[in-house]
Amino acid sequence: MIDSLRCVNDHEDTWLVASFREVTNRFVIEGTLGCPICSAEYKISKGVADFTQGAALRDRANERASAEHSREELATRVGAFLDATQPGATIVLGGLWSLGAAELAEMADVRVIALNPPPGVHESERVGVAMIAGRIPLAPSSAHGVALDEWFGPETVEAARRVVKPGGRVVGPASFPHPDQTTVLAHDDAYWVAEKPVEMIPLHRAKAT
């Protein structure tokens, strides 16, 4: 996951420099990620990367919602929403969607990054965990799909378009607008599914010589 992480501040995109204090079975337990451009530092504690920069996170209004669906059901549902059929792809699941992170990773053979997950979601070989306060700390066009719940603000939903590859999908709550320059494929009373357009490469006829 570390290779895909980026600084959340506004400047040129660049890799983060990692310093590890505790590593167990290839998992980073304690460490620091540093930005070589703005010198921002992001702590890794108990396997969780913290990109909140000290911002206070809002309390979850309804944790019991996590019990409404089984983890397998959540994984199946979000996997279908995001068309998670490409083995090895990176999928981002935020909030309650991340409860199905491990199941989706196993089911679809993908790598999942869980953002601000409820208790019970842990790092593994295919699941990384990060805490954010706004911007998603990933490289542009690095994720196959992003699913966020209503706990995140509209600015995070809008930022999801940046990290999704052309042709990738974003799932967001129906109460929020879908990201600019995306097309809504489906929606119901709870969520919409939007797609980032594929980049078109103009073709020009070669001139005869």
mmCIF file of the C-alpha atoms, coordinates in Angstrom:
data_MODEL
# 
_entry.id   MODEL 
# 
loop_
_atom_site.group_PDB 
_atom_site.id 
_atom_site.type_symbol 
_atom_site.label_atom_id 
_atom_site.label_alt_id 
_atom_site.label_comp_id 
_atom_site.label_asym_id 
_atom_site.label_entity_id 
_atom_site.label_seq_id 
_atom_site.pdbx_PDB_ins_code 
_atom_site.Cartn_x 
_atom_site.Cartn_y 
_atom_site.Cartn_z 
_atom_site.occupancy 
_atom_site.B_iso_or_equiv 
_atom_site.pdbx_formal_charge 
_atom_site.auth_seq_id 
_atom_site.auth_comp_id 
_atom_site.auth_asym_id 
_atom_site.auth_atom_id 
_atom_site.pdbx_PDB_model_num 
ATOM 1   C CA . MET A 1 1   ? 0.000   0.000   0.000   1.00 0.00 ? 1   MET A CA 1 
ATOM 2   C CA . ILE A 1 2   ? 2.825   2.413   0.827   1.00 0.00 ? 2   ILE A CA 1 
ATOM 3   C CA . ASP A 1 3   ? 3.880   2.673   -2.823  1.00 0.00 ? 3   ASP A CA 1 
ATOM 4   C CA . SER A 1 4   ? 0.454   4.101   -3.695  1.00 0.00 ? 4   SER A CA 1 
ATOM 5   C CA . LEU A 1 5   ? 0.237   6.628   -0.860  1.00 0.00 ? 5   LEU A CA 1 
ATOM 6   C CA . ARG A 1 6   ? 0.731   10.350  -1.469  1.00 0.00 ? 6   ARG A CA 1 
ATOM 7   C CA . CYS A 1 7   ? 0.850   13.572  0.542   1.00 0.00 ? 7   CYS A CA 1 
ATOM 8   C CA . VAL A 1 8   ? -2.570  15.184  1.006   1.00 0.00 ? 8   VAL A CA 1 
ATOM 9   C CA . ASN A 1 9   ? -1.258  18.739  0.652   1.00 0.00 ? 9   ASN A CA 1 
ATOM 10  C CA . ASP A 1 10  ? -1.589  20.676  -2.605  1.00 0.00 ? 10  ASP A CA 1 
ATOM 11  C CA . HIS A 1 11  ? 1.628   20.384  -4.574  1.00 0.00 ? 11  HIS A CA 1 
ATOM 12  C CA . GLU A 1 12  ? 3.346   18.232  -7.177  1.00 0.00 ? 12  GLU A CA 1 
ATOM 13  C CA . ASP A 1 13  ? 2.601   14.523  -6.841  1.00 0.00 ? 13  ASP A CA 1 
ATOM 14  C CA . THR A 1 14  ? 5.485   12.528  -5.369  1.00 0.00 ? 14  THR A CA 1 
ATOM 15  C CA . TRP A 1 15  ? 6.323   9.353   -3.477  1.00 0.00 ? 15  TRP A CA 1 
ATOM 16  C CA . LEU A 1 16  ? 6.436   9.413   0.311   1.00 0.00 ? 16  LEU A CA 1 
ATOM 17  C CA . VAL A 1 17  ? 9.622   8.515   2.150   1.00 0.00 ? 17  VAL A CA 1 
ATOM 18  C CA . ALA A 1 18  ? 9.109   5.768   4.719   1.00 0.00 ? 18  ALA A CA 1 
ATOM 19  C CA . SER A 1 19  ? 10.877  5.283   8.040   1.00 0.00 ? 19  SER A CA 1 
ATOM 20  C CA . PHE A 1 20  ? 9.965   2.130   9.956   1.00 0.00 ? 20  PHE A CA 1 
ATOM 21  C CA . ARG A 1 21  ? 10.391  1.524   13.676  1.00 0.00 ? 21  ARG A CA 1 
ATOM 22  C CA . GLU A 1 22  ? 8.599   -1.815  13.929  1.00 0.00 ? 22  GLU A CA 1 
ATOM 23  C CA . VAL A 1 23  ? 7.892   -4.340  11.173  1.00 0.00 ? 23  VAL A CA 1 
ATOM 24  C CA . THR A 1 24  ? 6.354   -7.760  11.789  1.00 0.00 ? 24  THR A CA 1 
ATOM 25  C CA . ASN A 1 25  ? 6.004   -10.342 9.024   1.00 0.00 ? 25  ASN A CA 1 
ATOM 26  C CA . ARG A 1 26  ? 6.351   -7.595  6.394   1.00 0.00 ? 26  ARG A CA 1 
ATOM 27  C CA . PHE A 1 27  ? 3.599   -5.530  8.048   1.00 0.00 ? 27  PHE A CA 1 
ATOM 28  C CA . VAL A 1 28  ? 4.573   -2.028  9.165   1.00 0.00 ? 28  VAL A CA 1 
ATOM 29  C CA . ILE A 1 29  ? 3.377   -1.656  12.751  1.00 0.00 ? 29  ILE A CA 1 
ATOM 30  C CA . GLU A 1 30  ? 5.063   1.611   13.710  1.00 0.00 ? 30  GLU A CA 1 
ATOM 31  C CA . GLY A 1 31  ? 6.693   4.182   11.458  1.00 0.00 ? 31  GLY A CA 1 
ATOM 32  C CA . THR A 1 32  ? 6.510   7.524   9.684   1.00 0.00 ? 32  THR A CA 1 
ATOM 33  C CA . LEU A 1 33  ? 5.799   8.592   6.111   1.00 0.00 ? 33  LEU A CA 1 
ATOM 34  C CA . GLY A 1 34  ? 7.399   11.871  5.080   1.00 0.00 ? 34  GLY A CA 1 
ATOM 35  C CA . CYS A 1 35  ? 6.776   14.160  2.125   1.00 0.00 ? 35  CYS A CA 1 
ATOM 36  C CA . PRO A 1 36  ? 10.022  15.279  0.440   1.00 0.00 ? 36  PRO A CA 1 
ATOM 37  C CA . ILE A 1 37  ? 8.316   18.403  -0.962  1.00 0.00 ? 37  ILE A CA 1 
ATOM 38  C CA . CYS A 1 38  ? 6.455   19.991  1.973   1.00 0.00 ? 38  CYS A CA 1 
ATOM 39  C CA . SER A 1 39  ? 8.057   18.004  4.833   1.00 0.00 ? 39  SER A CA 1 
ATOM 40  C CA . ALA A 1 40  ? 4.672   16.849  6.143   1.00 0.00 ? 40  ALA A CA 1 
ATOM 41  C CA . GLU A 1 41  ? 4.839   13.705  8.283   1.00 0.00 ? 41  GLU A CA 1 
ATOM 42  C CA . TYR A 1 42  ? 2.228   10.999  8.629   1.00 0.00 ? 42  TYR A CA 1 
ATOM 43  C CA . LYS A 1 43  ? 2.449   8.501   11.466  1.00 0.00 ? 43  LYS A CA 1 
ATOM 44  C CA . ILE A 1 44  ? 1.842   4.784   11.174  1.00 0.00 ? 44  ILE A CA 1 
ATOM 45  C CA . SER A 1 45  ? 0.609   3.432   14.498  1.00 0.00 ? 45  SER A CA 1 
ATOM 46  C CA . LYS A 1 46  ? -0.567  -0.123  15.115  1.00 0.00 ? 46  LYS A CA 1 
ATOM 47  C CA . GLY A 1 47  ? -0.545  -0.677  11.372  1.00 0.00 ? 47  GLY A CA 1 
ATOM 48  C CA . VAL A 1 48  ? -2.789  2.313   10.567  1.00 0.00 ? 48  VAL A CA 1 
ATOM 49  C CA . ALA A 1 49  ? -1.517  5.255   8.506   1.00 0.00 ? 49  ALA A CA 1 
ATOM 50  C CA . ASP A 1 50  ? -2.804  8.586   9.854   1.00 0.00 ? 50  ASP A CA 1 
ATOM 51  C CA . PHE A 1 51  ? -3.387  11.313  7.240   1.00 0.00 ? 51  PHE A CA 1 
ATOM 52  C CA . THR A 1 52  ? -5.702  13.441  9.389   1.00 0.00 ? 52  THR A CA 1 
ATOM 53  C CA . GLN A 1 53  ? -2.944  15.988  10.200  1.00 0.00 ? 53  GLN A CA 1 
ATOM 54  C CA . GLY A 1 54  ? -4.440  16.499  13.639  1.00 0.00 ? 54  GLY A CA 1 
ATOM 55  C CA . ALA A 1 55  ? -7.957  17.271  12.394  1.00 0.00 ? 55  ALA A CA 1 
ATOM 56  C CA . ALA A 1 56  ? -10.774 16.113  14.651  1.00 0.00 ? 56  ALA A CA 1 
ATOM 57  C CA . LEU A 1 57  ? -12.898 13.408  13.047  1.00 0.00 ? 57  LEU A CA 1 
ATOM 58  C CA . ARG A 1 58  ? -16.668 13.490  13.255  1.00 0.00 ? 58  ARG A CA 1 
ATOM 59  C CA . ASP A 1 59  ? -18.343 10.873  15.409  1.00 0.00 ? 59  ASP A CA 1 
ATOM 60  C CA . ARG A 1 60  ? -20.236 8.173   13.589  1.00 0.00 ? 60  ARG A CA 1 
ATOM 61  C CA . ALA A 1 61  ? -23.922 8.833   13.962  1.00 0.00 ? 61  ALA A CA 1 
ATOM 62  C CA . ASN A 1 62  ? -25.104 5.264   13.530  1.00 0.00 ? 62  ASN A CA 1 
ATOM 63  C CA . GLU A 1 63  ? -22.621 2.476   14.196  1.00 0.00 ? 63  GLU A CA 1 
ATOM 64  C CA . ARG A 1 64  ? -25.459 -0.046  14.442  1.00 0.00 ? 64  ARG A CA 1 
ATOM 65  C CA . ALA A 1 65  ? -25.858 0.284   10.668  1.00 0.00 ? 65  ALA A CA 1 
ATOM 66  C CA . SER A 1 66  ? -22.857 -2.013  10.403  1.00 0.00 ? 66  SER A CA 1 
ATOM 67  C CA . ALA A 1 67  ? -25.038 -4.869  11.601  1.00 0.00 ? 67  ALA A CA 1 
ATOM 68  C CA . GLU A 1 68  ? -27.651 -4.439  8.867   1.00 0.00 ? 68  GLU A CA 1 
ATOM 69  C CA . HIS A 1 69  ? -25.641 -6.443  6.326   1.00 0.00 ? 69  HIS A CA 1 
ATOM 70  C CA . SER A 1 70  ? -23.218 -9.304  6.672   1.00 0.00 ? 70  SER A CA 1 
ATOM 71  C CA . ARG A 1 71  ? -19.646 -8.652  5.614   1.00 0.00 ? 71  ARG A CA 1 
ATOM 72  C CA . GLU A 1 72  ? -20.014 -11.109 2.750   1.00 0.00 ? 72  GLU A CA 1 
ATOM 73  C CA . GLU A 1 73  ? -23.130 -9.301  1.556   1.00 0.00 ? 73  GLU A CA 1 
ATOM 74  C CA . LEU A 1 74  ? -21.375 -5.926  1.708   1.00 0.00 ? 74  LEU A CA 1 
ATOM 75  C CA . ALA A 1 75  ? -18.403 -7.324  -0.217  1.00 0.00 ? 75  ALA A CA 1 
ATOM 76  C CA . THR A 1 76  ? -20.629 -8.816  -2.911  1.00 0.00 ? 76  THR A CA 1 
ATOM 77  C CA . ARG A 1 77  ? -22.652 -5.637  -3.249  1.00 0.00 ? 77  ARG A CA 1 
ATOM 78  C CA . VAL A 1 78  ? -19.749 -3.195  -3.448  1.00 0.00 ? 78  VAL A CA 1 
ATOM 79  C CA . GLY A 1 79  ? -17.807 -5.567  -5.699  1.00 0.00 ? 79  GLY A CA 1 
ATOM 80  C CA . ALA A 1 80  ? -20.699 -5.456  -8.176  1.00 0.00 ? 80  ALA A CA 1 
ATOM 81  C CA . PHE A 1 81  ? -21.059 -1.678  -7.861  1.00 0.00 ? 81  PHE A CA 1 
ATOM 82  C CA . LEU A 1 82  ? -17.352 -1.139  -8.597  1.00 0.00 ? 82  LEU A CA 1 
ATOM 83  C CA . ASP A 1 83  ? -17.059 -3.927  -11.174 1.00 0.00 ? 83  ASP A CA 1 
ATOM 84  C CA . ALA A 1 84  ? -14.197 -5.437  -9.150  1.00 0.00 ? 84  ALA A CA 1 
ATOM 85  C CA . THR A 1 85  ? -13.329 -8.126  -11.683 1.00 0.00 ? 85  THR A CA 1 
ATOM 86  C CA . GLN A 1 86  ? -9.696  -7.257  -12.413 1.00 0.00 ? 86  GLN A CA 1 
ATOM 87  C CA . PRO A 1 87  ? -7.316  -9.359  -10.268 1.00 0.00 ? 87  PRO A CA 1 
ATOM 88  C CA . GLY A 1 88  ? -4.692  -7.271  -8.506  1.00 0.00 ? 88  GLY A CA 1 
ATOM 89  C CA . ALA A 1 89  ? -6.633  -4.011  -8.845  1.00 0.00 ? 89  ALA A CA 1 
ATOM 90  C CA . THR A 1 90  ? -6.745  -1.471  -6.010  1.00 0.00 ? 90  THR A CA 1 
ATOM 91  C CA . ILE A 1 91  ? -10.168 -0.860  -4.474  1.00 0.00 ? 91  ILE A CA 1 
ATOM 92  C CA . VAL A 1 92  ? -10.836 1.856   -1.877  1.00 0.00 ? 92  VAL A CA 1 
ATOM 93  C CA . LEU A 1 93  ? -13.620 1.252   0.651   1.00 0.00 ? 93  LEU A CA 1 
ATOM 94  C CA . GLY A 1 94  ? -14.542 3.995   3.103   1.00 0.00 ? 94  GLY A CA 1 
ATOM 95  C CA . GLY A 1 95  ? -16.570 3.841   6.282   1.00 0.00 ? 95  GLY A CA 1 
ATOM 96  C CA . LEU A 1 96  ? -19.090 1.024   6.591   1.00 0.00 ? 96  LEU A CA 1 
ATOM 97  C CA . TRP A 1 97  ? -18.205 -0.311  3.146   1.00 0.00 ? 97  TRP A CA 1 
ATOM 98  C CA . SER A 1 98  ? -14.797 -1.242  4.553   1.00 0.00 ? 98  SER A CA 1 
ATOM 99  C CA . LEU A 1 99  ? -16.411 -3.884  6.770   1.00 0.00 ? 99  LEU A CA 1 
ATOM 100 C CA . GLY A 1 100 ? -16.344 -6.084  3.658   1.00 0.00 ? 100 GLY A CA 1 
ATOM 101 C CA . ALA A 1 101 ? -12.697 -5.310  2.858   1.00 0.00 ? 101 ALA A CA 1 
ATOM 102 C CA . ALA A 1 102 ? -11.204 -8.693  3.717   1.00 0.00 ? 102 ALA A CA 1 
ATOM 103 C CA . GLU A 1 103 ? -14.035 -10.591 2.076   1.00 0.00 ? 103 GLU A CA 1 
ATOM 104 C CA . LEU A 1 104 ? -13.838 -8.546  -1.143  1.00 0.00 ? 104 LEU A CA 1 
ATOM 105 C CA . ALA A 1 105 ? -10.048 -8.887  -1.276  1.00 0.00 ? 105 ALA A CA 1 
ATOM 106 C CA . GLU A 1 106 ? -10.352 -12.666 -1.043  1.00 0.00 ? 106 GLU A CA 1 
ATOM 107 C CA . MET A 1 107 ? -13.394 -12.974 -3.289  1.00 0.00 ? 107 MET A CA 1 
ATOM 108 C CA . ALA A 1 108 ? -12.136 -10.791 -6.170  1.00 0.00 ? 108 ALA A CA 1 
ATOM 109 C CA . ASP A 1 109 ? -8.358  -11.212 -5.699  1.00 0.00 ? 109 ASP A CA 1 
ATOM 110 C CA . VAL A 1 110 ? -7.907  -7.442  -5.301  1.00 0.00 ? 110 VAL A CA 1 
ATOM 111 C CA . ARG A 1 111 ? -6.014  -5.138  -2.963  1.00 0.00 ? 111 ARG A CA 1 
ATOM 112 C CA . VAL A 1 112 ? -8.278  -3.065  -0.697  1.00 0.00 ? 112 VAL A CA 1 
ATOM 113 C CA . ILE A 1 113 ? -7.496  0.162   1.130   1.00 0.00 ? 113 ILE A CA 1 
ATOM 114 C CA . ALA A 1 114 ? -9.916  0.739   4.018   1.00 0.00 ? 114 ALA A CA 1 
ATOM 115 C CA . LEU A 1 115 ? -10.469 4.395   4.949   1.00 0.00 ? 115 LEU A CA 1 
ATOM 116 C CA . ASN A 1 116 ? -11.705 5.306   8.431   1.00 0.00 ? 116 ASN A CA 1 
ATOM 117 C CA . PRO A 1 117 ? -13.106 1.822   9.034   1.00 0.00 ? 117 PRO A CA 1 
ATOM 118 C CA . PRO A 1 118 ? -15.319 0.834   11.973  1.00 0.00 ? 118 PRO A CA 1 
ATOM 119 C CA . PRO A 1 119 ? -13.785 -1.389  14.671  1.00 0.00 ? 119 PRO A CA 1 
ATOM 120 C CA . GLY A 1 120 ? -12.927 -4.880  13.514  1.00 0.00 ? 120 GLY A CA 1 
ATOM 121 C CA . VAL A 1 121 ? -11.204 -4.010  10.218  1.00 0.00 ? 121 VAL A CA 1 
ATOM 122 C CA . HIS A 1 122 ? -7.508  -4.828  10.353  1.00 0.00 ? 122 HIS A CA 1 
ATOM 123 C CA . GLU A 1 123 ? -4.453  -4.723  8.110   1.00 0.00 ? 123 GLU A CA 1 
ATOM 124 C CA . SER A 1 124 ? -3.560  -7.895  6.237   1.00 0.00 ? 124 SER A CA 1 
ATOM 125 C CA . GLU A 1 125 ? -1.632  -8.927  3.145   1.00 0.00 ? 125 GLU A CA 1 
ATOM 126 C CA . ARG A 1 126 ? -4.428  -7.604  0.929   1.00 0.00 ? 126 ARG A CA 1 
ATOM 127 C CA . VAL A 1 127 ? -5.982  -4.928  3.152   1.00 0.00 ? 127 VAL A CA 1 
ATOM 128 C CA . GLY A 1 128 ? -4.366  -1.645  4.170   1.00 0.00 ? 128 GLY A CA 1 
ATOM 129 C CA . VAL A 1 129 ? -5.909  0.775   6.670   1.00 0.00 ? 129 VAL A CA 1 
ATOM 130 C CA . ALA A 1 130 ? -5.677  4.580   6.711   1.00 0.00 ? 130 ALA A CA 1 
ATOM 131 C CA . MET A 1 131 ? -7.395  7.444   8.513   1.00 0.00 ? 131 MET A CA 1 
ATOM 132 C CA . ILE A 1 132 ? -8.201  10.617  6.590   1.00 0.00 ? 132 ILE A CA 1 
ATOM 133 C CA . ALA A 1 133 ? -9.894  13.957  7.243   1.00 0.00 ? 133 ALA A CA 1 
ATOM 134 C CA . GLY A 1 134 ? -10.642 14.986  3.664   1.00 0.00 ? 134 GLY A CA 1 
ATOM 135 C CA . ARG A 1 135 ? -8.458  14.252  0.666   1.00 0.00 ? 135 ARG A CA 1 
ATOM 136 C CA . ILE A 1 136 ? -7.789  10.623  -0.262  1.00 0.00 ? 136 ILE A CA 1 
ATOM 137 C CA . PRO A 1 137 ? -3.997  10.058  0.018   1.00 0.00 ? 137 PRO A CA 1 
ATOM 138 C CA . LEU A 1 138 ? -3.501  8.094   -3.196  1.00 0.00 ? 138 LEU A CA 1 
ATOM 139 C CA . ALA A 1 139 ? -1.792  8.794   -6.493  1.00 0.00 ? 139 ALA A CA 1 
ATOM 140 C CA . PRO A 1 140 ? -3.976  10.086  -9.334  1.00 0.00 ? 140 PRO A CA 1 
ATOM 141 C CA . SER A 1 141 ? -5.652  7.354   -11.394 1.00 0.00 ? 141 SER A CA 1 
ATOM 142 C CA . SER A 1 142 ? -4.284  4.625   -9.109  1.00 0.00 ? 142 SER A CA 1 
ATOM 143 C CA . ALA A 1 143 ? -7.544  2.974   -7.958  1.00 0.00 ? 143 ALA A CA 1 
ATOM 144 C CA . HIS A 1 144 ? -9.982  0.818   -9.892  1.00 0.00 ? 144 HIS A CA 1 
ATOM 145 C CA . GLY A 1 145 ? -12.885 2.060   -7.787  1.00 0.00 ? 145 GLY A CA 1 
ATOM 146 C CA . VAL A 1 146 ? -13.841 3.977   -4.631  1.00 0.00 ? 146 VAL A CA 1 
ATOM 147 C CA . ALA A 1 147 ? -16.902 3.472   -2.398  1.00 0.00 ? 147 ALA A CA 1 
ATOM 148 C CA . LEU A 1 148 ? -17.689 5.946   0.392   1.00 0.00 ? 148 LEU A CA 1 
ATOM 149 C CA . ASP A 1 149 ? -20.564 6.234   2.841   1.00 0.00 ? 149 ASP A CA 1 
ATOM 150 C CA . GLU A 1 150 ? -22.330 9.291   4.293   1.00 0.00 ? 150 GLU A CA 1 
ATOM 151 C CA . TRP A 1 151 ? -19.747 9.691   7.058   1.00 0.00 ? 151 TRP A CA 1 
ATOM 152 C CA . PHE A 1 152 ? -17.400 11.336  4.558   1.00 0.00 ? 152 PHE A CA 1 
ATOM 153 C CA . GLY A 1 153 ? -18.064 14.863  3.368   1.00 0.00 ? 153 GLY A CA 1 
ATOM 154 C CA . PRO A 1 154 ? -18.941 15.844  -0.209  1.00 0.00 ? 154 PRO A CA 1 
ATOM 155 C CA . GLU A 1 155 ? -15.369 17.085  -0.712  1.00 0.00 ? 155 GLU A CA 1 
ATOM 156 C CA . THR A 1 156 ? -14.012 13.570  -0.189  1.00 0.00 ? 156 THR A CA 1 
ATOM 157 C CA . VAL A 1 157 ? -16.548 12.125  -2.607  1.00 0.00 ? 157 VAL A CA 1 
ATOM 158 C CA . GLU A 1 158 ? -15.513 14.737  -5.173  1.00 0.00 ? 158 GLU A CA 1 
ATOM 159 C CA . ALA A 1 159 ? -11.836 13.924  -4.533  1.00 0.00 ? 159 ALA A CA 1 
ATOM 160 C CA . ALA A 1 160 ? -12.513 10.263  -5.322  1.00 0.00 ? 160 ALA A CA 1 
ATOM 161 C CA . ARG A 1 161 ? -12.626 11.087  -9.036  1.00 0.00 ? 161 ARG A CA 1 
ATOM 162 C CA . ARG A 1 162 ? -8.973  12.116  -8.910  1.00 0.00 ? 162 ARG A CA 1 
ATOM 163 C CA . VAL A 1 163 ? -7.734  8.753   -7.640  1.00 0.00 ? 163 VAL A CA 1 
ATOM 164 C CA . VAL A 1 164 ? -9.947  6.595   -9.869  1.00 0.00 ? 164 VAL A CA 1 
ATOM 165 C CA . LYS A 1 165 ? -8.597  5.404   -13.203 1.00 0.00 ? 165 LYS A CA 1 
ATOM 166 C CA . PRO A 1 166 ? -10.375 6.391   -16.431 1.00 0.00 ? 166 PRO A CA 1 
ATOM 167 C CA . GLY A 1 167 ? -13.278 3.974   -16.750 1.00 0.00 ? 167 GLY A CA 1 
ATOM 168 C CA . GLY A 1 168 ? -13.257 3.383   -12.986 1.00 0.00 ? 168 GLY A CA 1 
ATOM 169 C CA . ARG A 1 169 ? -16.246 3.844   -10.696 1.00 0.00 ? 169 ARG A CA 1 
ATOM 170 C CA . VAL A 1 170 ? -17.158 5.850   -7.621  1.00 0.00 ? 170 VAL A CA 1 
ATOM 171 C CA . VAL A 1 171 ? -19.967 4.921   -5.214  1.00 0.00 ? 171 VAL A CA 1 
ATOM 172 C CA . GLY A 1 172 ? -21.362 7.650   -2.977  1.00 0.00 ? 172 GLY A CA 1 
ATOM 173 C CA . PRO A 1 173 ? -24.385 8.390   -0.799  1.00 0.00 ? 173 PRO A CA 1 
ATOM 174 C CA . ALA A 1 174 ? -27.523 9.634   -2.549  1.00 0.00 ? 174 ALA A CA 1 
ATOM 175 C CA . SER A 1 175 ? -27.524 12.745  -0.347  1.00 0.00 ? 175 SER A CA 1 
ATOM 176 C CA . PHE A 1 176 ? -24.276 13.939  -1.982  1.00 0.00 ? 176 PHE A CA 1 
ATOM 177 C CA . PRO A 1 177 ? -23.787 15.042  -5.605  1.00 0.00 ? 177 PRO A CA 1 
ATOM 178 C CA . HIS A 1 178 ? -21.723 12.739  -7.768  1.00 0.00 ? 178 HIS A CA 1 
ATOM 179 C CA . PRO A 1 179 ? -18.235 14.007  -8.751  1.00 0.00 ? 179 PRO A CA 1 
ATOM 180 C CA . ASP A 1 180 ? -17.921 16.430  -11.633 1.00 0.00 ? 180 ASP A CA 1 
ATOM 181 C CA . GLN A 1 181 ? -17.130 14.909  -15.011 1.00 0.00 ? 181 GLN A CA 1 
ATOM 182 C CA . THR A 1 182 ? -18.570 11.514  -14.115 1.00 0.00 ? 182 THR A CA 1 
ATOM 183 C CA . THR A 1 183 ? -21.635 9.723   -15.453 1.00 0.00 ? 183 THR A CA 1 
ATOM 184 C CA . VAL A 1 184 ? -24.194 8.136   -13.115 1.00 0.00 ? 184 VAL A CA 1 
ATOM 185 C CA . LEU A 1 185 ? -24.752 4.519   -14.132 1.00 0.00 ? 185 LEU A CA 1 
ATOM 186 C CA . ALA A 1 186 ? -27.289 3.606   -11.445 1.00 0.00 ? 186 ALA A CA 1 
ATOM 187 C CA . HIS A 1 187 ? -28.796 4.959   -8.248  1.00 0.00 ? 187 HIS A CA 1 
ATOM 188 C CA . ASP A 1 188 ? -31.360 4.193   -5.585  1.00 0.00 ? 188 ASP A CA 1 
ATOM 189 C CA . ASP A 1 189 ? -32.516 5.910   -2.399  1.00 0.00 ? 189 ASP A CA 1 
ATOM 190 C CA . ALA A 1 190 ? -29.234 5.173   -0.636  1.00 0.00 ? 190 ALA A CA 1 
ATOM 191 C CA . TYR A 1 191 ? -26.357 5.313   -3.152  1.00 0.00 ? 191 TYR A CA 1 
ATOM 192 C CA . TRP A 1 192 ? -25.393 6.203   -6.700  1.00 0.00 ? 192 TRP A CA 1 
ATOM 193 C CA . VAL A 1 193 ? -22.754 4.578   -8.907  1.00 0.00 ? 193 VAL A CA 1 
ATOM 194 C CA . ALA A 1 194 ? -20.826 6.917   -11.211 1.00 0.00 ? 194 ALA A CA 1 
ATOM 195 C CA . GLU A 1 195 ? -18.160 6.217   -13.816 1.00 0.00 ? 195 GLU A CA 1 
ATOM 196 C CA . LYS A 1 196 ? -15.140 8.318   -14.738 1.00 0.00 ? 196 LYS A CA 1 
ATOM 197 C CA . PRO A 1 197 ? -14.987 8.669   -18.531 1.00 0.00 ? 197 PRO A CA 1 
ATOM 198 C CA . VAL A 1 198 ? -12.288 6.904   -20.483 1.00 0.00 ? 198 VAL A CA 1 
ATOM 199 C CA . GLU A 1 199 ? -9.706  9.291   -21.874 1.00 0.00 ? 199 GLU A CA 1 
ATOM 200 C CA . MET A 1 200 ? -10.026 9.647   -25.624 1.00 0.00 ? 200 MET A CA 1 
ATOM 201 C CA . ILE A 1 201 ? -6.842  9.832   -27.665 1.00 0.00 ? 201 ILE A CA 1 
ATOM 202 C CA . PRO A 1 202 ? -7.330  11.870  -30.840 1.00 0.00 ? 202 PRO A CA 1 
ATOM 203 C CA . LEU A 1 203 ? -6.201  10.173  -34.051 1.00 0.00 ? 203 LEU A CA 1 
ATOM 204 C CA . HIS A 1 204 ? -4.896  12.144  -36.996 1.00 0.00 ? 204 HIS A CA 1 
ATOM 205 C CA . ARG A 1 205 ? -4.492  10.900  -40.525 1.00 0.00 ? 205 ARG A CA 1 
ATOM 206 C CA . ALA A 1 206 ? -0.858  10.988  -41.597 1.00 0.00 ? 206 ALA A CA 1 
ATOM 207 C CA . LYS A 1 207 ? -0.171  13.274  -44.498 1.00 0.00 ? 207 LYS A CA 1 
ATOM 208 C CA . ALA A 1 208 ? 1.040   11.638  -47.659 1.00 0.00 ? 208 ALA A CA 1 
ATOM 209 C CA . THR A 1 209 ? 4.568   12.509  -48.666 1.00 0.00 ? 209 THR A CA 1 
# 
